[in-house]
Amino acid sequence: MRSEHLLIIRFSAIGDVAMMVPVVASLASQYPHLRITVLSRPFARVFFEHLAPNVSFMGADINKDYRGILGLNNLFRRLSGKRFTAVADFHDVLRTKYLRLKFWFDHIPTAHINKHREGKKALTAKHNKRFEQQPTSFQNYADVLKELGYPVQLTFKSLFEGINSQLNTLPNSIVEAVNKAQVNIGIAPFAAHQGKIYPLEKMQAVIDELESKIENLQIYLFGGGEQEKQQIANMVQQHRHCISVPEHLKGFQQELILMNELDAMISMDSSNMHLASLVATPVVSVWGATHRFAGFMGWNQQPEHAVEHSIACRPCSIYGNKPCYRGDFACMQNIEPQQITQKVMAIINAQQGKETNN
């Protein structure tokens, strides 16, 4: 009889894949006899490679090495040698449907995610919106596992739970900055779409106010592309308490280690919200065209830490990629910097109060 070996598939953006981690980690701890293989894009290796003894990772570049039907057939041949006993499709797109069908022909049980499109459509409707909390991605992933006979309680806390600080593995410039500051705050001001980006001039006002309120402060600015790096460099020149993360760190692993040291993180509805959530760092998330009711809030993040502006047309998009109905992105423009700093200060004050009591 085959030993139980589950394949979990998700080819997607960083945030969606990061949201798999709490589910896969919980599954691995509650079913130690179960072998689990996660199939995703190569960048996701850092999330799963050392997650648990019974979890392994397979990277597949579906835009290059496994492109098209021929590429998917080659990928399936690679997968079929692993003797999987069940397949969990956490993505449900054409590529994964095709792979799922191939496994079905081999009599391997499969299940796929329910994306609750009708509820999300009603949430983002231009008229007569229906404001109802949609099932989170975490719950949607767990439902797939339940259908395959692996019900799971989501008990995950942090990628670094029970692990000593790895700060000293980072460059000295970052180590010294973290150790020198009394309060360390991360800011990730960018996102994939304009409807999810708080205006940079207003974010600089947030920085100004934090600098005026917090003594011995260090702020770390996160970003990726060349344009973002230049914008971060400009912000660093204007704020003496700011450091450019992409100038000093390379890769998600180093960024996760730094995020683990932060007292708080300010992020858009973007991948950095999810990365910080994986190391249990409180996130002040800023929402514009999208809405936390769509089910994409960071793992274990508190709703009271979210910043948003109520406006009739919001949310207009699940992913923030639709043109603004009004043309002025009022959902972001009307958020005042003080709304963000107040949330950050509440987190910092609560942490300092705990330290005092201890």
N, C-alpha and C positions, 0 to 999 in steps of 0.2 A: 504493500500500500504506500502511495506517495506521502511524504511528509508535507504538511500544509505550507504552501508558499504562495503568498499574495503579491500580485503586481498592482501598483498604484500608478496611474498615469495622469500627468498634468503638464502640458506645454503651454506656457503662458508668461505674463509679465511677472516681475519680481514680487510685487505685492500679493498676487494670487497664490504664487508658489509658497511664499513665506507663511501664508495663512494655513497651509497644510501642516506646518510643523507641530502645532499643539495637538492636532488630531493624530498624526502619525506617532508622535512621542507617547501619547496616552495609550494608543493601540498597542505599541510595542511593550509597554510596561505591564499591561493587563493581559496580554497573550504572549508570554515569553517563549512558548513553544513554536510560535508562528514566525516563519521567515517572511520578511517584508522587503520587497524591492521597489524603490521609487524610480520611475522613469520620467525624466524632465530634460529641459535644456541644460547644457553644461554648467552655466553659472550657478545652478541650484545645488551643486555638490557640497558647498560649504554648509548648507543647512542640515544635510542628512548624513554626511559621511561618518560623523562621530556621534550621531544622535542616540543610538542604542546598539547593543551587541547584535540584536537580531534584525537590524535595518541596514540595507545596502543601497547604493545609488548607481544608476546607469544614466549616463549623459548621452543625449542624441541631438545633433544639430540637424533639425528637420528642414532647414532652409539651404543646407549645403550637402551634407553626407547622406541624408535620407529624404531627399526632395522628390515629390511626385509619387505616383503609384509604384514605380520601380524601386524607389528608395524605401517606401513603406514595406514593400515585400521583403527587401533585404533586412529591414529592421525587424520584421516579424520572424524571419528565419533566425536572427540573432536571439530574439526573445524565446522562441519555441524550445530552444535547447535548455532553458532554465527550468523546465517542467513545472510551470505554475499550476496551481490548483484552483485559483480564482483570480478575476481581474476586476479592479475598481477603477472606473473611468471618472476622474474628478473634473474632467474638462468638457466632454461631449461636443466636440467639433468634428468636422469631416475627417480629419486624420485619425482621431481616436475612435470614431465610429467605425472606420475601416478596419483598424486593428482589432476592435471589439468583435466585429463580424468574423474575422479570421479565427479568433479564439473560439467563437461560438460554433463554427464549423468543426472545430476540434473537440467539441463537447466540454469546453471549460466554462464554468459559471461566470457570468459577467453582470455588473450593475453599473448604472451611470447616474450622474448628478441631476437633480431637479433644480433648474435655475429660477423657477418661480417668475417667469417672464410676465405673466398677466398682472401679478401684484406690483411688479416694478413698473410696468407700463402705466398702471393706474396712479402710481406715486409720482410719475414724471409727466402726466398728462397736462396739456396746456390749460384745459378747463376742467372743473369738477374733479380736482385731485382727490385721491383717497389716501390720507396719511395713516398708514398702518405699517408697523415695524415688520419688515420682511425677515424670513429666517436668515440667520447669518451664514456666511460661507463655512464657518466651522461646523454649524449644525447640518448644513447641506452635505458636507463631506462625511460627517458621522452617520447620516442617514444612508449613504451608499454602503458603508461598512455593515450597518445593521441588516440591510437587505441581503448581504452575503453571509450573514450568520455571525458577525462580529460586533455586537452592540458594545459601545464604548462610553465610559464616563470621561469627560474632558477634564483632566486633573493637572495638565501641564502648567508649570510656573515660569521657568526660565531656561534658556539654553545653558546658562552658567550656574544653575542650581547645584549647590554642593561643591563647586569648583572655586579655588582661590583666585583672587584677582590676577588677570594676565596683563595688567597695565604695563609691566616692565618689559613686555615683548614689543611694545610700540617704540617708535623713535623717541630719543631723549627730549626733543622739543615738546612733544605732547605729554610725556611723563612729567616733565618739570612744570608745565602749565597746569595740569590737573592737580598735582601735589601742592602747588603754590596757592591755588585759589581756594577760597572757602566755599564758593558756590560755582558749580559748573553747569552750564546750560547749552544745549544744542539747538540750532535753528536750521531747518531744512526748508528754505523759502520757495523751492521750485516744484513743479509737477509737469506732467506730460501735456496738459492742455490749459489754455488761458483761463478757462472757467474755474480752474482749481488753484489759481495762483493769486495770493494776496499781493497787492501792488508793492513793489520793492521800496518805493519812497515811504510808504506807510510802515513797512517792516523795519526800515531804518529808524523810524520814530519809536517803534517798539524797543529797539536796541538802546536808543537814547534814554528812554524812560527806565529800562532795567539798569542801565549804568548809573542813573541818578538814585535809584532806590536800594541797590545792593552794593555793599562794600566788598572788596576783594573778589570780584566777579571775573569769570572767564567764559567767553562765548565761542562756540565752535560752529562754523558755517559749513553745511554739507551741500554738495552738488556734484554733477558728473560731467556733462558736456563741456566743450571748449568755451562756448558762450557763457555758460553758468560759471565756469572757473574765472572768467574775466570779470563778471559781475561781482563775484565773491571777492576778488582781489581789490576791486574798487571800494567795496564795503569795508574791507580790512583797513584800507588806507584812511578811511574816515572815522574808524572806531578803534581806539587803542586796546579795547578789551576783546577784540575779535581775532580768531585764528582761522585760516583757510584749511579745512580738512583735506580736500583733494591735493593740496600742496605738500602735505606731510604723510598722508596715509594712502595705501594702495589695497583695494579689494574689500569685499564685504566682511571678511573675518576681522580685519583690523578695525573697521568701522563698528562692528558689533562689540568688540572689546572696549572701544572708547565709549560707546553708548551705555555700556554697563556701568560706567563710572559717573554718568551724568545724574544730576539731581532732577532735571526735567528736560523735556524736549518740546520744541515748537515745530509743528509739521503741518503741511497741507494734507489733503486726502491723497497720500502718495505712498510709495514703497517705504520711505523712511519712517512713516508712522508705524508700519508693520515691523520693520527691523527693530526699532526701539521697543516695541511691545514684546518681542521675543526675548528680551533681556529684562523685562519687567520695569522698564523706565517709564514714569508717568509722562503722558503726552498731552499737550494742549494742542488739539487738532483744530484746524481752521477750515470751515466748509463753505463753499460758494455755490457753484452750479449743481453740485452733488449733495447727497444727504445721508447721514448715518443710518436712517431708516432702511436704506437699500441693503444693509447687511454687511457692509465692508469696514466697519470700525475695527480698530486694532484690538488684538487679543487682551482681554481683561482691562481695557481702558474704560474710564468712568465717563458716563454721559455728561456729568456736570463740568468736565474739563473741556468739552467741545465748545467752540466759538462759532456762532452762525447768526445771520441776519434774516429775520422773517420777512418775506416778500412774496406776493401772490404767485409769481411765476416760478418760484423755487420749490423743489428742484426741477430743473428742466432736462436733466440728463443723468443717466446711471454712471457713466464714465467721465463726464465733463467734456466730451468731445463735440457737442452740438453748438452751433452759433448762438450767441445771446439774443433772445427775443427782443430785448430793449436796445441792444447795441452798446450799453454802457457798463455791463457787468456790475450792476448796483449791488448784487448779492455779496460781492467782495468789497467794492468801493465804500459801502456804507458801514462796514465794520471799523470801529474806531480802535486805534492802537491800545487805548486804555483797557478795552475789553479783553485783549490778549494778555497784557501785563498783569491784570487783576487775577486771572486764572493761574498764571505762573507764580505770582506772589503767594497765592493761597496754598499752592503745593509746597513751596519753599518754607513758608511759615509753619505748615503742618509738620514737615520733616524736622525742622529745628525744635518745634515743641516736643516731638517724640524724643529727640536727643536730650533735651533738658530734663524730661521726666525720667529718662533712663539713667 
